[in-house]
Amino acid sequence: MASVAVGTGFFNTNHHQLNFMKKILKPFYYFVYNIFIDSHLVAKGTPNVPLLTKFWRSFRYRMGGNFNVYLSKNEKKIASFHNIHKGKRCVIIGNGPSLNKLDLTKLKNEITFGVNAIYTNMDNMGFLPTYYVVEDIFVAEDRKDEINVMRGPEKFFGNYLRYCFEEGNDVNWLNVRFRYDDYKDFPNFSKNALRQVWTGGTVSYLSLQLAYYMGFKEVYMIGFDHEYKIPESVKIQGTEIMSLDDDVNHFNKDYFGKGKRWHDPMVERMELSYEKAKKMYEMDNRKIYNATAGGKLEVFDRIDYHAIF
């Protein structure tokens, strides 16, 4: 019995020592993991980022997001958006064909988010969105010249798109983390857009995380038809789809028209992300509404577009 007691005591001592060592080493583990393994993951097809650059960028986001220590203007500026619209509402504008059924001029005085090629609809809207977001490398590469000269919105780009977009007073570089449904914990949702935002198969998921960070109480989504057709005429190479004809999935036939590249939308993956966003908003007594004219997105409660004015 004595030998057992001694053995148990020895084991317990080691167990406590092990827990103590874990507590001491845990910050170093996450530091190494996030910077050298998981930090600032670069989308396939983008240029490789030097290791020291990854290290510095990740360190800046971590210091800003976790400790409110800003080592560059970029992190300091993103921090300035935290709760800037607390308790207010915003509209996230999708790019589906249903936009053509709505009087978008009513949104001119609203706080809005737009994505990708929404600026090509300016003549119909009469304005550019308050905030503008790009995540997709094909959109960035194929439309970089147009996007770089666009003025008006605050722009939010994935940090990995620096090779496409120019610096500017209206440009904010986000620490976009790539997590798709091949990860068991997909989808992630970030409440701290300075620290990081997570991909969810749609750029609108980044917009929802930004809107949360900015403090919006109500978010209205329009133009989310949630229905995509891949024409037989397209050219498919790996994950790249190239249009050889007019675009039938967006408000403008030239949106992803002839010569434009795009990805398979994978609506099932989008729905997982939307379900996550809905849950995170409602846990904080916030609400996301779908004000799209028709469409097949049923994750969020429906509301008539005209009823929100």
C-alpha positions in Angstrom: 0.0 0.0 0.0 2.8 2.3 0.9 4.5 1.9 -2.4 1.2 2.6 -4.2 0.7 5.8 -2.1 4.2 6.9 -2.9 3.7 6.2 -6.6 0.4 8.1 -6.6 1.9 11.0 -4.9 4.7 11.1 -7.3 2.3 11.0 -10.2 0.2 13.8 -8.8 3.3 15.9 -8.3 4.3 15.4 -11.9 0.7 16.1 -13.0 0.7 19.5 -11.2 4.2 20.3 -12.6 2.9 19.4 -16.1 -0.1 21.7 -15.8 2.2 24.5 -14.6 4.5 24.0 -17.5 1.6 24.0 -19.9 0.4 27.3 -18.5 3.8 28.8 -18.9 4.4 27.4 -22.4 0.9 27.9 -23.8 1.5 31.5 -24.9 4.7 30.5 -26.7 2.9 27.6 -28.4 0.2 29.8 -29.8 2.7 32.4 -30.7 4.7 29.9 -32.8 1.6 28.1 -34.2 -0.2 31.3 -35.3 2.9 32.9 -36.8 4.7 30.1 -38.5 2.0 27.6 -39.2 -1.5 29.1 -39.2 -1.0 32.9 -39.3 -1.9 34.9 -42.3 -2.5 31.9 -44.5 -2.3 32.8 -48.2 -4.9 31.8 -50.7 -3.8 29.4 -53.3 -2.6 31.2 -56.4 -1.4 34.3 -54.6 2.4 35.1 -54.4 4.3 33.6 -51.5 4.8 36.0 -48.6 8.2 35.9 -47.0 8.3 34.3 -43.6 9.5 37.5 -41.8 6.7 39.4 -43.4 4.2 36.9 -42.2 5.7 37.1 -38.7 5.5 40.9 -38.6 2.0 41.1 -39.9 0.6 38.4 -37.6 2.4 40.0 -34.6 0.9 43.4 -35.4 -2.7 42.0 -35.6 -2.2 40.0 -32.4 -0.8 43.0 -30.5 -3.6 45.2 -31.8 -6.5 42.8 -31.4 -5.5 41.3 -28.1 -3.6 44.1 -26.3 -4.7 47.4 -28.0 -1.1 48.0 -29.0 -1.0 49.4 -32.6 2.3 48.9 -34.4 1.1 50.4 -37.7 -1.5 52.8 -39.0 -3.5 49.9 -40.5 -4.3 48.3 -37.1 -4.9 51.6 -35.4 -7.4 52.6 -38.1 -9.3 49.2 -38.0 -9.6 49.7 -34.3 -11.3 53.0 -34.8 -14.2 51.2 -36.4 -15.0 49.2 -33.3 -18.5 50.0 -32.2 -18.5 53.1 -34.4 -22.1 52.4 -35.3 -23.3 50.8 -32.1 -27.0 50.2 -32.0 -27.6 51.3 -35.6 -28.6 49.4 -38.7 -26.9 48.7 -42.0 -27.7 47.1 -45.3 -25.4 44.6 -47.0 -25.9 44.7 -50.7 -25.4 41.4 -52.6 -25.1 41.2 -56.3 -27.9 39.0 -57.4 -30.3 39.7 -60.3 -33.0 40.6 -57.8 -31.3 44.0 -57.2 -32.9 45.0 -60.5 -36.3 44.7 -58.9 -35.6 47.2 -56.1 -35.4 51.0 -55.9 -31.8 51.2 -54.6 -31.8 55.0 -54.5 -33.7 54.6 -51.2 -30.4 53.4 -49.7 -28.5 56.6 -50.4 -28.6 57.8 -46.8 -28.2 54.4 -45.2 -25.0 52.8 -44.0 -24.2 50.2 -46.6 -21.8 47.4 -47.4 -21.0 46.5 -51.0 -18.7 43.8 -52.3 -16.8 42.8 -55.4 -18.2 44.5 -58.6 -21.1 46.4 -56.9 -19.6 49.7 -58.1 -20.6 48.8 -61.7 -24.2 49.3 -60.5 -23.6 52.9 -59.4 -25.8 54.4 -62.2 -28.8 52.5 -60.9 -28.1 53.1 -57.2 -27.0 56.7 -57.4 -24.3 56.1 -54.8 -21.4 53.9 -53.8 -21.5 51.9 -50.5 -20.2 53.2 -47.3 -17.9 50.2 -46.9 -16.5 48.0 -49.7 -15.1 44.5 -49.2 -13.1 42.1 -51.5 -11.9 38.6 -50.5 -11.7 36.7 -53.8 -8.4 36.6 -55.7 -10.1 36.4 -59.1 -12.1 39.6 -58.5 -8.9 41.3 -57.2 -6.8 40.2 -60.1 -9.3 40.8 -62.9 -10.7 44.1 -61.6 -7.8 45.7 -59.7 -7.4 48.7 -62.0 -11.1 49.7 -61.5 -11.0 49.1 -57.8 -7.8 51.0 -57.2 -9.2 54.2 -58.8 -12.6 53.9 -57.1 -13.1 56.6 -54.4 -15.7 57.1 -51.8 -16.1 53.9 -49.8 -13.8 52.7 -47.0 -12.2 49.6 -48.5 -11.5 46.4 -46.7 -9.2 43.8 -48.4 -7.6 40.6 -47.4 -4.0 41.2 -46.5 -2.9 38.6 -49.1 -4.3 40.9 -51.8 -1.6 43.5 -51.4 -0.1 42.4 -54.7 -3.3 43.6 -56.4 -4.4 46.7 -54.5 -2.6 49.9 -53.7 -2.2 51.5 -50.3 -4.4 54.5 -49.6 -6.1 56.5 -46.9 -9.3 54.6 -47.7 -7.7 51.1 -47.6 -7.8 48.7 -44.6 -6.0 45.4 -44.7 -7.7 42.5 -42.9 -6.2 39.4 -41.4 -8.3 37.0 -43.3 -8.0 33.4 -42.0 -8.8 30.6 -44.5 -11.1 28.0 -43.0 -13.5 25.9 -45.1 -15.6 22.9 -44.6 -12.7 20.5 -44.6 -11.9 21.8 -41.1 -13.9 20.2 -38.3 -14.7 23.5 -36.6 -15.9 25.3 -39.8 -17.3 27.9 -39.8 -15.5 30.2 -37.4 -16.9 33.7 -36.7 -14.8 36.6 -35.4 -16.2 39.2 -33.1 -12.8 41.0 -33.3 -12.2 42.0 -36.9 -8.9 43.7 -35.9 -7.5 40.4 -34.6 -8.9 38.3 -37.6 -11.9 37.6 -39.7 -12.7 34.1 -41.1 -13.7 33.0 -44.6 -17.1 31.4 -45.0 -17.4 30.7 -48.7 -18.8 34.1 -49.4 -17.5 37.7 -49.1 -20.7 38.6 -47.3 -19.5 36.5 -44.4 -16.6 38.9 -44.0 -19.1 41.8 -44.2 -21.2 40.3 -41.4 -18.1 40.0 -39.2 -17.2 43.6 -39.9 -20.7 44.8 -39.2 -20.7 43.0 -35.9 -17.3 44.6 -35.0 -18.8 48.0 -35.9 -21.6 47.4 -33.5 -24.7 47.3 -35.8 -27.8 46.1 -34.0 -29.7 45.2 -37.2 -28.4 44.1 -40.6 -30.6 43.9 -43.7 -29.4 41.8 -46.6 -30.6 42.5 -50.2 -29.6 41.0 -53.5 -28.9 37.6 -52.0 -30.7 35.4 -54.5 -28.8 32.3 -53.3 -29.2 30.5 -56.6 -26.4 30.0 -59.1 -26.2 28.4 -62.5 -23.0 27.2 -64.0 -23.6 27.4 -67.8 -22.4 24.5 -70.0 -20.4 27.0 -72.0 -17.9 27.8 -69.2 -14.3 26.7 -69.1 -13.4 24.9 -65.9 -9.8 24.4 -64.8 -9.4 23.2 -61.2 -11.2 25.6 -58.9 -11.3 28.2 -61.7 -14.4 28.8 -63.8 -14.1 31.1 -66.8 -17.2 32.6 -68.5 -17.4 32.4 -72.2 -20.8 34.0 -72.4 -23.0 36.5 -70.5 -23.4 36.2 -66.7 -26.8 35.0 -65.6 -26.2 35.0 -61.8 -25.7 38.7 -61.2 -27.4 42.1 -61.7 -25.3 42.8 -64.8 -24.6 40.3 -67.7 -21.0 41.6 -67.7 -20.5 41.0 -64.0 -18.7 37.7 -64.5 -19.2 37.9 -68.3 -17.0 36.7 -71.1 -13.3 36.3 -69.9 -14.1 36.8 -66.2 -13.0 34.1 -63.7 -15.0 32.9 -60.7 -15.4 30.1 -58.2 -18.1 27.6 -57.7 -20.4 29.4 -55.2 -21.2 26.2 -53.1 -24.4 27.5 -51.6 -24.5 24.7 -49.0 -21.2 26.0 -47.6 -22.6 29.5 -47.6 -25.6 28.4 -45.6 -23.4 26.9 -42.9 -21.7 30.3 -42.5 -25.0 32.2 -42.5 -26.3 29.9 -39.8 -23.2 30.6 -37.7 -23.6 34.4 -38.2 -27.2 34.2 -37.3 -26.4 32.4 -34.1 -23.6 34.8 -33.1 -25.8 37.9 -33.7 -28.8 36.5 -31.8 -26.6 35.5 -28.8 -25.9 39.3 -28.5 -29.5 40.3 -29.1 -28.8 41.5 -32.6 -30.6 40.5 -35.8 -30.0 39.8 -39.4 -32.9 40.1 -41.8 -33.2 39.0 -45.4 -34.9 41.8 -47.4 -34.0 40.2 -50.8 -36.8 40.3 -53.4 -37.4 36.6 -53.8 -34.5 34.3 -54.0 -33.8 31.0 -52.1 -32.0 32.2 -49.0 -34.1 31.2 -46.0 -31.6 31.2 -43.1 -32.6 34.6 -42.0 -36.1 35.9 -41.2 -37.7 37.6 -44.2 -38.8 41.2 -44.3 -40.1 43.3 -47.2 -37.6 45.7 -48.6 -40.0 48.6 -48.7 -41.0 48.0 -45.0 -37.6 49.0 -43.7 -38.0 52.6 -44.7 
